[in-house]
Amino acid sequence: MKKKERKLFGNGLGQLAIPIIAICVLVIFNLIRDPSFFSIELLQNSDGNIVLSGNLISVINGASELAILAIGMTLVTAACGGQDISVGAAAAIAGSTFVKVLKSGGQITGFKVLLAFLLACLVAVIFASFNGTLVAVFKIQPMIATLILYTCGRSIAYWINGGATPTVESPILTAIGGFIPWIPVPTPILIVLVMAVIIKVFFRFTSIELFTQSVGINGSAARLNGLNSTFIKILSFMILGVCVAVSGCIGVSRLGLINHETLLLDIEMDAILAVAIGGNSLGGGRFKISGSIMGAYVIQMLTITLWAMKVPSTNVKAYKAIVIVLLVVAGSPVVKKWFEKTVSRFKNRKPEVAAKGAGES
Amino acid sequence: MKKNGNDKVIKAKVKREPLTETQLLMTITICIFVVMYVLAMIVFEGGFLHAQQIFDMLNDNASLIIVSCGLTIVMIGGGIDISVGAVTSLVVMSCVLYLNNGGNIFVAVLLALGIGLAFGLIQGALISYLEIQPFIVTLAGLFFARGFTTILSINPQKVAQPAFVKLLDFRFEIGWLGYTAKNGTKIPATMEIGVIVAFVCVAAIFVLLQFTRLGRNFYAIGGNQTSALMLGINVKMTRFLSYVISGLLSGISGFVLMLHTGAGNATNAAGMEMNAIASSIIGGTLLTGGVGNVIGTFFGGMTLNTIKKIVVASGLNDPWWQSITTGGMLCFFILLQSIVLGRRARKKQKN
């Protein structure tokens, strides 16, 4: 009975312990600091829609792109044992493609937006499979392979834009980046939900989750067992490519313009961080996508908390770093071992006392 | 099994000692650099024929070269340090502010070394003694250093201290490498103090890696951690020291960058970490560890800059061409290394 309990803790909750604790600490901190942080109210926005607003909503809304990227990044990390650092640059390319198609003459209709989105997906997937091929076929470490696109991706986006930062305006785009009329929840939140459900269903009906894990844990063993590890690695990159295109399009729709320099700036670092905070090993193997998504919300909540404390946005990074270090120190194997030792010592003492008590009676 | 192994060793000795992977990758880089530069001399003539072109590249990139040396050590040890650019920027900003508030240069040097060392010590301890993933720790270091730079000052600060300005304007003039301008005046080649510092750093790290026990230990822990441990190498200590050296070199690089720009700015050394990683990779260092050399890294950095100069010289003035060609070049080198190493591994298996 006891053994089973400990195992359950080790496999399931253990991995999610860091993000759950982090969220709890942030919530408690905010409750003490200013309980009105959690107030959510219904407001009428400039388009006349009745919408939800409040710090919590902006946390969940603002982390949407990050959460979507974290899904793909988790898969790549698990399968290849490395990270893709080109997601920000690739999102800029996808966003540029999206805008380029929308601006290609004529009215912006729903069909055209769909077409633009599909093309953006296609472009992102092509770039992602380039990365995937380098990693899976040429056996280059993911970080090095994606360094190529990281170096030149934003310049390619600039080139697609023709050396400008074009703007697009359309009610459809404001619906994607903001609110759909009559629905008070920001659309990006709904998109994250849809993506999470798609991934869940995908995993439910295929064995990709298991295959990814086995390729990540031991690639050659997986190959000997009849798994095509090259294909699975490239597939994980392609899924990341779709995630990149979705978040790039959300980013463009939010602002109504594409700026190759600032669109989703530094998001690759945050996405990797989300994966790590989610309790996933950056060396590949077992993974939990829910952990990464929670990691993304932890990062965004931290940022919004700091903003609410009136920390200038340029200084946020320094405080974020301190919290990150505290988090990873708490989750480090050495500290965990020490903690477990202390706990077991504490546990061992109890039966002794009980035995003594039994002996006495 | 054992007998076979011995036979192999004997055969190899009889044939000729083959190049190690480190030497092979470094040779490729140096050859490509020389070929590229000679081609540029033939095709574009102009600036490439003057020695000043090389000195310009050195002047502009002294700090990058220093940082890359530190990164090479970390990468040989099988780790990664992406905080180097941010630390450089923080060092520049704090030294500039200190000098402008009436500090003296000697203490500023110590301050630069101190900041770099502090980052190295903390990051190294977290990575090797608490076993946290190096990417995350140095990412936090990057965030902290960048954030703290903007806390110090968000506006660009220029050094006004007269003694430092003298140092800033100081140039070594090398007459015989200069050229004669059209109107007949002789213009000597000029070199900044930072370049000397960079050369000293490259030489020191080269000696450290090739001829000291610590240096060989870096290769050992990067090549195979378990065997290194069994050989009695203090793996944790060695890894810790690799980050300390990298931090110290970031401090030096910060001071050198200040000697070059003479001003602190929040966007100083932006993207330097990735340029440094690219230099190391082009120079033949593998991220998996155990393979690499600072001489290669030096030529890697020079190759990267030669490409940029060639793009400018060939008249591709649109702002995106420089980074697109850099990316292409990086791709070429990475693929080349992968193919060369792959073929070698297959040959070894056959033997």
Interface residues (C-beta under 8 A of the other chain):
Chain A: Q83 L134 F138 K139 I140 Q141 M143 I144 A145 L147 I148 L149 Y150 T151 C152 G153 R154 S155 I156 Y158 W159 G163 M269 I272 L273 A276 L282 G283 P312 T314 N315 V316 K317 A318 Y319 K320 A321 I322 I324 V325 V328 V329 S332 P333 V334 V335
Chain B: I80 L126 Y129 L130 E131 I132 Q133 F135 I136 V137 L139 A140 G141 L142 F143 F144 R146 G147 F148 T150 I151 I154 A266 M274 I277 A278 I281 L287 T288 D318 P319 W320 W321 Q322 S323 I324 T326 G327 G328 L330 C331 I334 L335 S338 I339 G342
